[in-house]
Amino acid sequence: MNQLKLTMEQTAQRLISVGMDVPDFTMETYEPAEGVFGKFALAEQRAQGKWTVLVFYPADFTFVCPTELADLAAHQAEIESLGVKIVSVSADTKFAHLAWRNSEKLLEGVKYTMAADPTGKVSRMFGVYDEMSGLALRGTFLISPAGKLVTSEVNFYNVGRDMGELLRKLKANTYLDTHPAEACPARWQPGQKTLKPSEKMVGKVFEALNP
């Protein structure tokens, strides 16, 4: 195979895994903040130097899904302050997104982009499309401004996610983007001590965290 950049279709066959470059893709959207239809393009996010978090969920008008999207909305302001674009995604159409957002009271606070993937093309690329049901599993993916996938999490249908933990991961990843020589230990929060891996730290992590 030559060194030409992989097309979306070629990459989709391989699936995207952490550390890989994500190929450009577009999706039709419903934009609740403006009450209009639109389009999301990953290439535009890269051009603007912004992070992207994709939050896949099974379907509109279901049960666990609105609790997750409401939790995501509660963290929207802080997530966006990190330079992150939030995009929720399901196999529903943009029309279904509009109807669900405007009828489900749990979604009243949702102002972020709601993307439509009715063919499952993008869901397949990230490995969350369930061919048996035609729905997407609960997948969360963070894409860097350079277009690299840095975080991946997938839950089954019956387990909702904690968007507070997503926020923590976003804080860690955006911090490390400007401090590449450092690493964040478990449960790291901004302001806490990070690690600077070296031969001197081997077997001495306790001492590094507790000087």
VOVEX-932306 format. One record per residue: residue in three letters; x, y, z of N, C-alpha, C in turn. Coordinates in steps of 0.02 Angstrom, whole numbers, always signed. Layout:
{res: ALA	nx: X	ny: Y	nz: Z	cax: X	cay: Y	caz: Z	cx: X	cy: Y	cz: Z} $
...
***
This chain:
{res: MET	nx: +42	ny: -60	nz: +0	cax: +0	cay: +0	caz: +0	cx: +44	cy: +62	cz: +0} $
{res: ASN	nx: +29	ny: +111	nz: -42	cax: +70	cay: +172	caz: -44	cx: +56	cy: +216	cz: +16} $
{res: GLN	nx: +89	ny: +275	nz: +16	cax: +85	cay: +319	caz: +74	cx: +28	cy: +370	cz: +69} $
{res: LEU	nx: -16	ny: +361	nz: +21	cax: -73	cay: +406	caz: +15	cx: -116	cy: +403	cz: +77} $
{res: LYS	nx: -146	ny: +459	nz: +95	cax: -189	cay: +461	caz: +153	cx: -249	cy: +415	cz: +144} $
{res: LEU	nx: -266	ny: +378	nz: +196	cax: -322	cay: +332	caz: +193	cx: -387	cy: +370	cz: +183} $
{res: THR	nx: -431	ny: +343	nz: +142	cax: -497	cay: +371	caz: +134	cx: -539	cy: +350	cz: +194} $
{res: MET	nx: -596	ny: +382	nz: +202	cax: -641	cay: +364	caz: +257	cx: -663	cy: +292	cz: +252} $
{res: GLU	nx: -678	ny: +269	nz: +190	cax: -701	cay: +200	caz: +181	cx: -647	cy: +150	cz: +199} $
{res: GLN	nx: -585	ny: +163	nz: +179	cax: -530	cay: +118	caz: +195	cx: -518	cy: +115	cz: +270} $
{res: THR	nx: -520	ny: +173	nz: +302	cax: -509	cay: +174	caz: +374	cx: -566	cy: +142	cz: +411} $
{res: ALA	nx: -627	ny: +150	nz: +387	cax: -685	cay: +122	caz: +420	cx: -680	cy: +46	cz: +423} $
{res: GLN	nx: -650	ny: +16	nz: +371	cax: -642	cay: -56	caz: +371	cx: -594	cy: -79	cz: +425} $
{res: ARG	nx: -547	ny: -37	nz: +443	cax: -498	cay: -53	caz: +494	cx: -522	cy: -35	cz: +564} $
{res: LEU	nx: -569	ny: +12	nz: +567	cax: -593	cay: +44	caz: +628	cx: -541	cy: +93	cz: +654} $
{res: ILE	nx: -564	ny: +143	nz: +689	cax: -520	cay: +193	caz: +718	cx: -504	cy: +172	cz: +790} $
{res: SER	nx: -441	ny: +172	nz: +807	cax: -421	cay: +156	caz: +875	cx: -378	cy: +213	cz: +902} $
{res: VAL	nx: -370	ny: +215	nz: +967	cax: -333	cay: +269	caz: +999	cx: -263	cy: +275	cz: +970} $
{res: GLY	nx: -243	ny: +337	nz: +955	cax: -178	cay: +350	caz: +925	cx: -180	cy: +358	cz: +850} $
{res: MET	nx: -236	ny: +340	nz: +819	cax: -242	cay: +345	caz: +746	cx: -270	cy: +414	cz: +726} $
{res: ASP	nx: -254	ny: +435	nz: +666	cax: -284	cay: +495	caz: +637	cx: -354	cy: +479	cz: +614} $
{res: VAL	nx: -401	ny: +523	nz: +629	cax: -471	cay: +514	caz: +609	cx: -482	cy: +547	cz: +541} $
{res: PRO	nx: -506	ny: +511	nz: +492	cax: -518	cay: +542	caz: +426	cx: -576	cy: +591	cz: +429} $
{res: ASP	nx: -578	ny: +637	nz: +382	cax: -631	cay: +686	caz: +380	cx: -699	cy: +652	cz: +370} $
{res: PHE	nx: -750	ny: +679	nz: +401	cax: -818	cay: +655	caz: +391	cx: -865	cy: +713	cz: +404} $
{res: THR	nx: -925	ny: +708	nz: +378	cax: -977	cay: +758	caz: +390	cx: -1041	cy: +723	cz: +411} $
{res: MET	nx: -1083	ny: +758	nz: +447	cax: -1148	cay: +733	caz: +467	cx: -1198	cy: +791	cz: +468} $
{res: GLU	nx: -1260	ny: +777	nz: +449	cax: -1312	cay: +827	caz: +457	cx: -1329	cy: +833	cz: +531} $
{res: THR	nx: -1351	ny: +892	nz: +552	cax: -1362	cay: +904	caz: +623	cx: -1426	cy: +942	cz: +637} $
{res: TYR	nx: -1448	ny: +938	nz: +699	cax: -1497	cay: +985	caz: +726	cx: -1460	cy: +1026	cz: +777} $
{res: GLU	nx: -1467	ny: +1092	nz: +774	cax: -1433	cay: +1138	caz: +819	cx: -1484	cy: +1168	cz: +867} $
{res: PRO	nx: -1491	ny: +1138	nz: +926	cax: -1544	cay: +1161	caz: +973	cx: -1537	cy: +1234	cz: +994} $
{res: ALA	nx: -1476	ny: +1259	nz: +999	cax: -1466	cay: +1327	caz: +1023	cx: -1499	cy: +1378	cz: +976} $
{res: GLU	nx: -1497	ny: +1363	nz: +911	cax: -1527	cay: +1408	caz: +861	cx: -1594	cy: +1382	cz: +835} $
{res: GLY	nx: -1609	ny: +1319	nz: +848	cax: -1670	cay: +1290	caz: +822	cx: -1669	cy: +1279	cz: +747} $
{res: VAL	nx: -1610	ny: +1264	nz: +720	cax: -1604	cay: +1256	caz: +647	cx: -1565	cy: +1191	cz: +632} $
{res: PHE	nx: -1570	ny: +1169	nz: +569	cax: -1530	cay: +1113	caz: +545	cx: -1463	cy: +1140	cz: +521} $
{res: GLY	nx: -1412	ny: +1097	nz: +524	cax: -1346	cay: +1118	caz: +503	cx: -1304	cy: +1059	cz: +480} $
{res: LYS	nx: -1239	ny: +1067	nz: +484	cax: -1193	cay: +1015	caz: +464	cx: -1131	cy: +1018	cz: +508} $
{res: PHE	nx: -1106	ny: +959	nz: +527	cax: -1043	cay: +955	caz: +563	cx: -990	cy: +926	cz: +517} $
{res: ALA	nx: -931	ny: +958	nz: +514	cax: -875	cay: +933	caz: +474	cx: -813	cy: +933	cz: +518} $
{res: LEU	nx: -782	ny: +875	nz: +525	cax: -722	cay: +870	caz: +566	cx: -666	cy: +915	cz: +539} $
{res: ALA	nx: -662	ny: +922	nz: +473	cax: -610	cay: +964	caz: +443	cx: -615	cy: +1036	cz: +469} $
{res: GLU	nx: -675	ny: +1060	nz: +480	cax: -684	cay: +1128	caz: +505	cx: -659	cy: +1135	cz: +576} $
{res: GLN	nx: -667	ny: +1082	nz: +616	cax: -642	cay: +1084	caz: +685	cx: -566	cy: +1088	cz: +685} $
{res: ARG	nx: -535	ny: +1049	nz: +642	cax: -462	cay: +1051	caz: +638	cx: -438	cy: +1120	cz: +615} $
{res: ALA	nx: -473	ny: +1148	nz: +567	cax: -453	cay: +1214	caz: +541	cx: -458	cy: +1268	cz: +596} $
{res: GLN	nx: -505	ny: +1259	nz: +642	cax: -515	cay: +1306	caz: +697	cx: -472	cy: +1289	cz: +758} $
{res: GLY	nx: -434	ny: +1234	nz: +754	cax: -392	cay: +1214	caz: +809	cx: -431	cy: +1192	cz: +870} $
{res: LYS	nx: -489	ny: +1161	nz: +859	cax: -532	cay: +1142	caz: +915	cx: -533	cy: +1066	cz: +925} $
{res: TRP	nx: -543	ny: +1046	nz: +987	cax: -554	cay: +976	caz: +1004	cx: -626	cy: +958	cz: +988} $
{res: THR	nx: -638	ny: +894	nz: +978	cax: -706	cay: +869	caz: +965	cx: -719	cy: +809	cz: +1010} $
{res: VAL	nx: -776	ny: +810	nz: +1044	cax: -797	cay: +750	caz: +1081	cx: -861	cy: +725	cz: +1049} $
{res: LEU	nx: -859	ny: +661	nz: +1027	cax: -917	cay: +628	caz: +998	cx: -949	cy: +584	cz: +1050} $
{res: VAL	nx: -1013	ny: +594	nz: +1062	cax: -1050	cay: +554	caz: +1112	cx: -1104	cy: +515	cz: +1075} $
{res: PHE	nx: -1089	ny: +453	nz: +1058	cax: -1138	cay: +410	caz: +1024	cx: -1187	cy: +382	cz: +1076} $
{res: TYR	nx: -1250	ny: +375	nz: +1055	cax: -1300	cay: +344	caz: +1098	cx: -1348	cy: +305	cz: +1054} $
{res: PRO	nx: -1385	ny: +256	nz: +1083	cax: -1425	cay: +211	caz: +1042	cx: -1480	cy: +244	cz: +1000} $
{res: ALA	nx: -1524	ny: +283	nz: +1032	cax: -1581	cay: +309	caz: +993	cx: -1618	cy: +364	cz: +1030} $
{res: ASP	nx: -1650	ny: +406	nz: +992	cax: -1696	cay: +456	caz: +1020	cx: -1758	cy: +420	cz: +1048} $
{res: PHE	nx: -1794	ny: +453	nz: +1092	cax: -1855	cay: +428	caz: +1122	cx: -1844	cy: +361	cz: +1158} $
{res: THR	nx: -1786	ny: +354	nz: +1189	cax: -1773	cay: +296	caz: +1231	cx: -1766	cy: +318	cz: +1303} $
{res: PHE	nx: -1734	ny: +279	nz: +1345	cax: -1741	cay: +288	caz: +1417	cx: -1678	cy: +312	cz: +1453} $
{res: VAL	nx: -1623	ny: +276	nz: +1445	cax: -1560	cay: +297	caz: +1476	cx: -1531	cy: +357	cz: +1438} $
{res: CYS	nx: -1542	ny: +359	nz: +1372	cax: -1511	cay: +411	caz: +1330	cx: -1525	cy: +482	cz: +1353} $
{res: PRO	nx: -1588	ny: +501	nz: +1368	cax: -1598	cay: +571	caz: +1388	cx: -1564	cy: +588	cz: +1454} $
{res: THR	nx: -1555	ny: +539	nz: +1498	cax: -1519	cay: +554	caz: +1561	cx: -1446	cy: +569	cz: +1547} $
{res: GLU	nx: -1417	ny: +534	nz: +1498	cax: -1347	cay: +548	caz: +1480	cx: -1340	cy: +616	cz: +1447} $
{res: LEU	nx: -1384	ny: +631	nz: +1399	cax: -1379	cay: +695	caz: +1364	cx: -1393	cy: +754	cz: +1409} $
{res: ALA	nx: -1437	ny: +744	nz: +1459	cax: -1450	cay: +797	caz: +1507	cx: -1388	cy: +808	cz: +1551} $
{res: ASP	nx: -1355	ny: +754	nz: +1571	cax: -1294	cay: +759	caz: +1610	cx: -1239	cy: +794	cz: +1570} $
{res: LEU	nx: -1235	ny: +779	nz: +1506	cax: -1187	cay: +811	caz: +1462	cx: -1202	cy: +886	cz: +1457} $
{res: ALA	nx: -1266	ny: +904	nz: +1452	cax: -1285	cay: +974	caz: +1448	cx: -1266	cy: +1012	cz: +1512} $
{res: ALA	nx: -1269	ny: +978	nz: +1569	cax: -1251	cay: +1009	caz: +1632	cx: -1177	cy: +1028	cz: +1635} $
{res: HIS	nx: -1136	ny: +993	nz: +1595	cax: -1064	cay: +1006	caz: +1594	cx: -1043	cy: +1045	cz: +1531} $
{res: GLN	nx: -1091	ny: +1064	nz: +1490	cax: -1075	cay: +1094	caz: +1425	cx: -1030	cy: +1156	cz: +1431} $
{res: ALA	nx: -1048	ny: +1202	nz: +1474	cax: -1011	cay: +1265	caz: +1479	cx: -938	cy: +1253	cz: +1497} $
{res: GLU	nx: -926	ny: +1209	nz: +1545	cax: -857	cay: +1196	caz: +1565	cx: -819	cy: +1158	cz: +1511} $
{res: ILE	nx: -852	ny: +1112	nz: +1477	cax: -820	cay: +1075	caz: +1423	cx: -801	cy: +1122	cz: +1367} $
{res: GLU	nx: -846	ny: +1166	nz: +1347	cax: -832	cay: +1212	caz: +1293	cx: -779	cy: +1263	cz: +1311} $
{res: SER	nx: -772	ny: +1278	nz: +1375	cax: -720	cay: +1325	caz: +1397	cx: -650	cy: +1298	cz: +1385} $
{res: LEU	nx: -645	ny: +1232	nz: +1374	cax: -581	cay: +1200	caz: +1360	cx: -565	cy: +1200	cz: +1286} $
{res: GLY	nx: -609	ny: +1230	nz: +1246	cax: -600	cay: +1230	caz: +1173	cx: -623	cy: +1167	cz: +1140} $
{res: VAL	nx: -675	ny: +1136	nz: +1169	cax: -701	cay: +1072	caz: +1145	cx: -770	cy: +1080	cz: +1115} $
{res: LYS	nx: -780	ny: +1051	nz: +1056	cax: -845	cay: +1050	caz: +1023	cx: -881	cy: +986	cz: +1042} $
{res: ILE	nx: -942	ny: +991	nz: +1069	cax: -981	cay: +933	caz: +1088	cx: -1027	cy: +914	cz: +1031} $
{res: VAL	nx: -1027	ny: +849	nz: +1013	cax: -1072	cay: +823	caz: +961	cx: -1102	cy: +757	cz: +985} $
{res: SER	nx: -1166	ny: +756	nz: +997	cax: -1200	cay: +692	caz: +1012	cx: -1220	cy: +661	cz: +946} $
{res: VAL	nx: -1219	ny: +594	nz: +943	cax: -1231	cay: +559	caz: +880	cx: -1274	cy: +497	cz: +890} $
{res: SER	nx: -1324	ny: +488	nz: +849	cax: -1361	cay: +425	caz: +847	cx: -1381	cy: +412	cz: +774} $
{res: ALA	nx: -1411	ny: +354	nz: +762	cax: -1431	cay: +336	caz: +694	cx: -1498	cy: +368	cz: +674} $
{res: ASP	nx: -1526	ny: +410	nz: +718	cax: -1588	cay: +444	caz: +702	cx: -1575	cy: +501	cz: +652} $
{res: THR	nx: -1628	ny: +526	nz: +621	cax: -1622	cay: +582	caz: +576	cx: -1621	cy: +648	cz: +615} $
{res: LYS	nx: -1603	ny: +701	nz: +580	cax: -1604	cay: +768	caz: +611	cx: -1675	cy: +788	cz: +631} $
{res: PHE	nx: -1724	ny: +762	nz: +594	cax: -1794	cay: +777	caz: +609	cx: -1815	cy: +745	cz: +675} $
{res: ALA	nx: -1792	ny: +683	nz: +686	cax: -1807	cay: +649	caz: +749	cx: -1773	cy: +685	cz: +807} $
{res: HIS	nx: -1712	ny: +709	nz: +796	cax: -1676	cay: +746	caz: +848	cx: -1717	cy: +808	cz: +869} $
{res: LEU	nx: -1742	ny: +844	nz: +820	cax: -1782	cay: +904	caz: +835	cx: -1843	cy: +886	cz: +876} $
{res: ALA	nx: -1880	ny: +835	nz: +854	cax: -1942	cay: +816	caz: +889	cx: -1928	cy: +792	cz: +960} $
{res: TRP	nx: -1874	ny: +752	nz: +968	cax: -1858	cay: +725	caz: +1035	cx: -1834	cy: +781	cz: +1081} $
{res: ARG	nx: -1789	ny: +823	nz: +1056	cax: -1762	cay: +877	caz: +1097	cx: -1818	cy: +923	cz: +1122} $
{res: ASN	nx: -1869	ny: +934	nz: +1081	cax: -1922	cay: +981	caz: +1098	cx: -1980	cy: +950	cz: +1135} $
{res: SER	nx: -1979	ny: +883	nz: +1144	cax: -2034	cay: +851	caz: +1180	cx: -2012	cy: +821	cz: +1247} $
{res: GLU	nx: -1949	ny: +803	nz: +1254	cax: -1923	cay: +772	caz: +1315	cx: -1897	cy: +825	cz: +1363} $
{res: LYS	nx: -1929	ny: +832	nz: +1421	cax: -1911	cay: +885	caz: +1468	cx: -1839	cy: +879	cz: +1493} $
{res: LEU	nx: -1813	ny: +818	nz: +1496	cax: -1744	cay: +809	caz: +1518	cx: -1695	cy: +844	cz: +1471} $
{res: LEU	nx: -1715	ny: +856	nz: +1409	cax: -1670	cay: +884	caz: +1360	cx: -1677	cy: +959	cz: +1352} $
{res: GLU	nx: -1715	ny: +991	nz: +1396	cax: -1725	cay: +1063	caz: +1389	cx: -1660	cy: +1102	cz: +1391} $
{res: GLY	nx: -1610	ny: +1077	nz: +1427	cax: -1547	cay: +1112	caz: +1433	cx: -1497	cy: +1096	cz: +1378} $
{res: VAL	nx: -1515	ny: +1051	nz: +1333	cax: -1468	cay: +1031	caz: +1279	cx: -1463	cy: +1087	cz: +1227} $
{res: LYS	nx: -1402	ny: +1114	nz: +1221	cax: -1389	cay: +1167	caz: +1172	cx: -1335	cy: +1148	cz: +1122} $
{res: TYR	nx: -1303	ny: +1090	nz: +1133	cax: -1248	cay: +1069	caz: +1090	cx: -1274	cy: +1035	cz: +1027} $
{res: THR	nx: -1230	ny: +1024	nz: +979	cax: -1247	cay: +994	caz: +915	cx: -1271	cy: +922	cz: +922} $
{res: MET	nx: -1325	ny: +906	nz: +888	cax: -1352	cay: +838	caz: +887	cx: -1346	cy: +813	cz: +815} $
{res: ALA	nx: -1300	ny: +766	nz: +803	cax: -1285	cay: +743	caz: +735	cx: -1323	cy: +680	cz: +716} $
{res: ALA	nx: -1339	ny: +674	nz: +652	cax: -1377	cay: +617	caz: +625	cx: -1331	cy: +572	cz: +585} $
{res: ASP	nx: -1334	ny: +507	nz: +601	cax: -1294	cay: +457	caz: +565	cx: -1339	cy: +399	cz: +544} $
{res: PRO	nx: -1391	ny: +413	nz: +504	cax: -1442	cay: +362	caz: +488	cx: -1416	cy: +302	cz: +450} $
{res: THR	nx: -1361	ny: +309	nz: +413	cax: -1333	cay: +251	caz: +377	cx: -1284	cy: +212	cz: +420} $
{res: GLY	nx: -1265	ny: +240	nz: +477	cax: -1217	cay: +206	caz: +521	cx: -1145	cy: +212	cz: +498} $
{res: LYS	nx: -1132	ny: +254	nz: +449	cax: -1065	cay: +259	caz: +420	cx: -1013	cy: +282	cz: +471} $
{res: VAL	nx: -1029	ny: +334	nz: +508	cax: -981	cay: +360	caz: +558	cx: -978	cy: +313	cz: +618} $
{res: SER	nx: -1035	ny: +286	nz: +638	cax: -1037	cay: +239	caz: +694	cx: -994	cy: +177	cz: +680} $
{res: ARG	nx: -996	ny: +153	nz: +619	cax: -954	cay: +96	caz: +599	cx: -880	cy: +114	cz: +603} $
{res: MET	nx: -863	ny: +173	nz: +582	cax: -794	cay: +194	caz: +582	cx: -764	cy: +192	cz: +652} $
{res: PHE	nx: -805	ny: +208	nz: +702	cax: -781	cay: +207	caz: +771	cx: -796	cy: +141	cz: +807} $
{res: GLY	nx: -824	ny: +93	nz: +771	cax: -834	cay: +27	caz: +799	cx: -891	cy: +21	cz: +848} $
{res: VAL	nx: -940	ny: +66	nz: +846	cax: -996	cay: +63	caz: +893	cx: -1062	cy: +44	cz: +861} $
{res: TYR	nx: -1062	ny: +32	nz: +795	cax: -1125	cay: +16	caz: +762	cx: -1143	cy: -58	cz: +772} $
{res: ASP	nx: -1203	ny: -70	nz: +797	cax: -1228	cay: -138	caz: +809	cx: -1269	cy: -159	cz: +747} $
{res: GLU	nx: -1240	ny: -202	nz: +707	cax: -1273	cay: -223	caz: +645	cx: -1339	cy: -259	cz: +657} $
{res: MET	nx: -1346	ny: -293	nz: +715	cax: -1407	cay: -330	caz: +730	cx: -1465	cy: -283	cz: +744} $
{res: SER	nx: -1452	ny: -228	nz: +778	cax: -1506	cay: -183	caz: +798	cx: -1510	cy: -120	cz: +755} $
{res: GLY	nx: -1455	ny: -103	nz: +721	cax: -1454	cay: -41	caz: +683	cx: -1444	cy: +20	cz: +727} $
{res: LEU	nx: -1422	ny: +8	nz: +789	cax: -1412	cay: +63	caz: +837	cx: -1338	cy: +69	cz: +854} $
{res: ALA	nx: -1320	ny: +124	nz: +885	cax: -1251	cay: +135	caz: +907	cx: -1246	cy: +120	cz: +982} $
{res: LEU	nx: -1191	ny: +89	nz: +1001	cax: -1176	cay: +79	caz: +1072	cx: -1157	cy: +147	cz: +1102} $
{res: ARG	nx: -1152	ny: +148	nz: +1168	cax: -1136	cay: +211	caz: +1203	cx: -1060	cy: +224	cz: +1199} $
{res: GLY	nx: -1039	ny: +254	nz: +1145	cax: -968	cay: +267	caz: +1134	cx: -951	cy: +341	cz: +1143} $
{res: THR	nx: -895	ny: +354	nz: +1176	cax: -870	cay: +422	caz: +1187	cx: -800	cy: +427	cz: +1159} $
{res: PHE	nx: -788	ny: +475	nz: +1115	cax: -724	cay: +480	caz: +1081	cx: -701	cy: +553	cz: +1081} $
{res: LEU	nx: -638	ny: +563	nz: +1100	cax: -608	cay: +630	caz: +1100	cx: -556	cy: +635	cz: +1045} $
{res: ILE	nx: -565	ny: +684	nz: +1001	cax: -521	cay: +695	caz: +944	cx: -483	cy: +760	cz: +955} $
{res: SER	nx: -418	ny: +758	nz: +949	cax: -376	cay: +817	caz: +960	cx: -382	cy: +866	cz: +902} $
{res: PRO	nx: -359	ny: +928	nz: +911	cax: -361	cay: +977	caz: +856	cx: -322	cy: +954	cz: +795} $
{res: ALA	nx: -273	ny: +909	nz: +805	cax: -235	cay: +883	caz: +748	cx: -271	cy: +826	cz: +713} $
{res: GLY	nx: -328	ny: +805	nz: +741	cax: -367	cay: +751	caz: +710	cx: -350	cy: +682	cz: +734} $
{res: LYS	nx: -316	ny: +677	nz: +791	cax: -297	cay: +611	caz: +818	cx: -346	cy: +590	cz: +873} $
{res: LEU	nx: -365	ny: +526	nz: +872	cax: -408	cay: +500	caz: +924	cx: -367	cy: +486	cz: +987} $
{res: VAL	nx: -384	ny: +520	nz: +1043	cax: -344	cay: +514	caz: +1104	cx: -380	cy: +478	cz: +1160} $
{res: THR	nx: -447	ny: +474	nz: +1156	cax: -485	cay: +440	caz: +1209	cx: -543	cy: +402	cz: +1178} $
{res: SER	nx: -554	ny: +340	nz: +1202	cax: -608	cay: +298	caz: +1177	cx: -639	cy: +260	cz: +1235} $
{res: GLU	nx: -706	ny: +262	nz: +1239	cax: -743	cay: +225	caz: +1290	cx: -808	cy: +199	cz: +1260} $
{res: VAL	nx: -823	ny: +136	nz: +1271	cax: -885	cay: +108	caz: +1244	cx: -922	cy: +69	cz: +1298} $
{res: ASN	nx: -985	ny: +86	nz: +1308	cax: -1028	cay: +50	caz: +1355	cx: -1084	cy: +14	cz: +1317} $
{res: PHE	nx: -1112	ny: -38	nz: +1347	cax: -1168	cay: -72	caz: +1317	cx: -1231	cy: -30	cz: +1328} $
{res: TYR	nx: -1287	ny: -51	nz: +1301	cax: -1348	cay: -12	caz: +1302	cx: -1373	cy: +7	cz: +1372} $
{res: ASN	nx: -1364	ny: -39	nz: +1420	cax: -1398	cay: -30	caz: +1484	cx: -1358	cy: +6	cz: +1537} $
{res: VAL	nx: -1299	ny: +34	nz: +1520	cax: -1258	cay: +70	caz: +1569	cx: -1246	cy: +141	cz: +1546} $
{res: GLY	nx: -1274	ny: +189	nz: +1582	cax: -1264	cay: +259	caz: +1566	cx: -1196	cy: +284	cz: +1589} $
{res: ARG	nx: -1172	ny: +335	nz: +1556	cax: -1106	cay: +363	caz: +1571	cx: -1109	cy: +420	cz: +1621} $
{res: ASP	nx: -1052	ny: +433	nz: +1653	cax: -1044	cay: +489	caz: +1698	cx: -1006	cy: +544	cz: +1660} $
{res: MET	nx: -1039	ny: +597	nz: +1642	cax: -1007	cay: +650	caz: +1603	cx: -959	cy: +691	cz: +1644} $
{res: GLY	nx: -962	ny: +685	nz: +1710	cax: -912	cay: +717	caz: +1752	cx: -844	cy: +685	cz: +1741} $
{res: GLU	nx: -842	ny: +620	nz: +1731	cax: -779	cay: +586	caz: +1716	cx: -755	cy: +604	cz: +1647} $
{res: LEU	nx: -800	ny: +613	nz: +1600	cax: -781	cay: +637	caz: +1534	cx: -747	cy: +705	cz: +1540} $
{res: LEU	nx: -775	ny: +749	nz: +1580	cax: -746	cay: +816	caz: +1590	cx: -676	cy: +810	cz: +1618} $
{res: ARG	nx: -666	ny: +765	nz: +1667	cax: -600	cay: +756	caz: +1696	cx: -550	cy: +734	cz: +1642} $
{res: LYS	nx: -570	ny: +687	nz: +1599	cax: -525	cay: +664	caz: +1546	cx: -510	cy: +721	cz: +1497} $
{res: LEU	nx: -559	ny: +762	nz: +1483	cax: -548	cay: +818	caz: +1438	cx: -498	cy: +867	cz: +1467} $
{res: LYS	nx: -505	ny: +881	nz: +1532	cax: -458	cay: +926	caz: +1565	cx: -386	cy: +899	cz: +1562} $
{res: ALA	nx: -380	ny: +834	nz: +1573	cax: -314	cay: +803	caz: +1571	cx: -284	cy: +805	cz: +1501} $
{res: ASN	nx: -324	ny: +788	nz: +1452	cax: -298	cay: +786	caz: +1383	cx: -282	cy: +855	cz: +1356} $
{res: THR	nx: -323	ny: +904	nz: +1370	cax: -308	cay: +972	caz: +1346	cx: -247	cy: +1000	cz: +1382} $
{res: TYR	nx: -237	ny: +982	nz: +1446	cax: -177	cay: +1003	caz: +1482	cx: -115	cy: +972	cz: +1451} $
{res: LEU	nx: -118	ny: +907	nz: +1438	cax: -59	cay: +871	caz: +1411	cx: -43	cy: +894	cz: +1340} $
{res: ASP	nx: -92	ny: +920	nz: +1305	cax: -78	cay: +944	caz: +1237	cx: -27	cy: +1000	cz: +1237} $
{res: THR	nx: -25	ny: +1039	nz: +1291	cax: +23	cay: +1094	caz: +1297	cx: +80	cy: +1077	cz: +1345} $
{res: HIS	nx: +79	ny: +1017	nz: +1374	cax: +132	cay: +994	caz: +1419	cx: +149	cy: +922	cz: +1400} $
{res: PRO	nx: +174	ny: +911	nz: +1339	cax: +184	cay: +843	caz: +1314	cx: +235	cy: +801	cz: +1351} $
{res: ALA	nx: +279	ny: +832	nz: +1391	cax: +329	cay: +795	caz: +1428	cx: +302	cy: +767	cz: +1494} $
{res: GLU	nx: +239	ny: +784	nz: +1510	cax: +210	cay: +763	caz: +1573	cx: +158	cy: +708	cz: +1562} $
{res: ALA	nx: +137	ny: +678	nz: +1618	cax: +84	cay: +626	caz: +1617	cx: +40	cy: +637	cz: +1678} $
{res: CYS	nx: -24	ny: +622	nz: +1670	cax: -72	cay: +632	caz: +1725	cx: -86	cy: +566	cz: +1761} $
{res: PRO	nx: -76	ny: +563	nz: +1827	cax: -90	cay: +502	caz: +1864	cx: -165	cy: +492	cz: +1872} $
{res: ALA	nx: -184	ny: +437	nz: +1903	cax: -255	cay: +420	caz: +1913	cx: -291	cy: +476	cz: +1950} $
{res: ARG	nx: -352	ny: +490	nz: +1928	cax: -397	cay: +538	caz: +1959	cx: -369	cy: +609	cz: +1959} $
{res: TRP	nx: -323	ny: +623	nz: +1914	cax: -292	cay: +689	caz: +1912	cx: -344	cy: +743	cz: +1898} $
{res: GLN	nx: -336	ny: +800	nz: +1933	cax: -375	cay: +860	caz: +1922	cx: -328	cy: +919	cz: +1912} $
{res: PRO	nx: -349	ny: +970	nz: +1875	cax: -306	cay: +1029	caz: +1865	cx: -281	cy: +1057	cz: +1931} $
{res: GLY	nx: -217	ny: +1074	nz: +1932	cax: -186	cay: +1100	caz: +1993	cx: -150	cy: +1048	cz: +2033} $
{res: GLN	nx: -166	ny: +984	nz: +2020	cax: -132	cay: +930	caz: +2055	cx: -66	cy: +913	cz: +2020} $
{res: LYS	nx: -24	ny: +877	nz: +2056	cax: +42	cay: +860	caz: +2031	cx: +38	cy: +811	cz: +1972} $
{res: THR	nx: +78	ny: +824	nz: +1921	cax: +84	cay: +778	caz: +1865	cx: +151	cy: +740	cz: +1871} $
{res: LEU	nx: +161	ny: +694	nz: +1826	cax: +223	cay: +654	caz: +1825	cx: +265	cy: +674	cz: +1764} $
{res: LYS	nx: +331	ny: +674	nz: +1772	cax: +377	cay: +686	caz: +1717	cx: +422	cy: +625	cz: +1711} $
{res: PRO	nx: +397	ny: +575	nz: +1672	cax: +432	cay: +511	caz: +1667	cx: +506	cy: +518	cz: +1648} $
{res: SER	nx: +548	ny: +481	nz: +1683	cax: +620	cay: +477	caz: +1668	cx: +647	cy: +414	cz: +1701} $
{res: GLU	nx: +710	ny: +399	nz: +1687	cax: +741	cay: +340	caz: +1717	cx: +746	cy: +347	cz: +1793} $
{res: LYS	nx: +747	ny: +408	nz: +1818	cax: +752	cay: +419	caz: +1891	cx: +687	cy: +403	cz: +1927} $
{res: MET	nx: +631	ny: +402	nz: +1889	cax: +566	cay: +389	caz: +1920	cx: +548	cy: +315	cz: +1922} $
{res: VAL	nx: +585	ny: +273	nz: +1887	cax: +568	cay: +202	caz: +1885	cx: +571	cy: +173	cz: +1956} $
{res: GLY	nx: +514	ny: +145	nz: +1978	cax: +510	cay: +118	caz: +2045	cx: +505	cy: +170	cz: +2099} $
{res: LYS	nx: +497	ny: +234	nz: +2080	cax: +496	cay: +289	caz: +2129	cx: +437	cy: +336	cz: +2117} $
{res: VAL	nx: +382	ny: +309	nz: +2094	cax: +324	cay: +351	caz: +2079	cx: +295	cy: +380	cz: +2144} $
{res: PHE	nx: +294	ny: +341	nz: +2197	cax: +269	cay: +366	caz: +2262	cx: +307	cy: +428	cz: +2283} $
{res: GLU	nx: +373	ny: +424	nz: +2277	cax: +414	cay: +480	caz: +2297	cx: +402	cy: +541	cz: +2253} $
{res: ALA	nx: +390	ny: +529	nz: +2188	cax: +378	cay: +584	caz: +2142	cx: +313	cy: +620	cz: +2158} $
{res: LEU	nx: +263	ny: +582	nz: +2180	cax: +198	cay: +611	caz: +2197	cx: +197	cy: +639	cz: +2268} $
{res: ASN	nx: +243	ny: +617	nz: +2309	cax: +244	cay: +638	caz: +2380	cx: +314	cy: +662	cz: +2399} $
{res: PRO	nx: +336	ny: +718	nz: +2371	cax: +405	cay: +741	caz: +2384	cx: +415	cy: +763	cz: +2456} $
***
